[in-house]
Amino acid sequence: MASEQLWPLEVEARDGFKLWVRFDNGVEGEIDLSRHAGRGVFKAWDTPGVFEAVSVSQHRSIRWTDDVELCADAIYLEITGLDVEEIMPGLSALTDA
């Protein structure tokens, strides 16, 4: 797969701190974020309505508040099971230099 910007188009909070996301290339799926709930900045999700208020930011991140957001690429990798090199060829060469 060539390097590309993956844009999340839709995001929906689901029960149990699960998140459904659909990307502009048609990929969609659900991930379980419960391992983050109640930890660090993700304590914000303990406040009723915060997790459910998820949205896509103008910078293509998955966002809850100014302090709580996740990288769309990381979510894409988790949904697809792909390796970072498969969506960003040559990245390891840059980080190994």
Secondary structure, 3 states (H helix, E strand, C coil): CCCCCCCEEEEEEECCCEEEEEECCCCEEEEECCCCCCCHHHHHHHCCCCHHHCEECCCCCEEEECCEEECHHHHHHHHHCCCHHHHCCCHHHHHHC
